[in-house]
């Protein structure tokens, strides 16, 4: 399945949203370096980049209403994602 939004709607959590921007610094470098490596080596490897939200404990000194997700919930979503890929 090549459609990311369809994949999320079918298999994952409604709290997730698709972003086509992996960031402008380290995240971007890691993702595009991985894609370049796969392309250069003609690998049949799949690649995805997932930004994870803060866990609650990380939001204590952040501004009010900073998004977070419980670690157990993140783990369930990640396991489900890996299983479906």
C-alpha positions, 0 to 999 in steps of 0.5 A: 500500500503506497498511500500513507493516509489510507494506511493510517486510516485502515490500520492505526490510530485516529490520533495520528496525522500525516505530515510530509515534512520530516523537519529541517535539521537532524530528522531531515538529514537522517530520513533523506540519508536513509532514502539515499542509501536505499536508492544508491544501493538499489535496496528493496528496503522500506523506509519510514520516518515517524515523529513521536510526541512527548510523553507526559513527563516531558511536558511538565515544564513546557507551555500549557496544552503541549501535545503528548501521548502515553508511552504505552499507547505509542508502543502499541501504535509502533508495533502495529505499524511494524507488523503491517509494513 
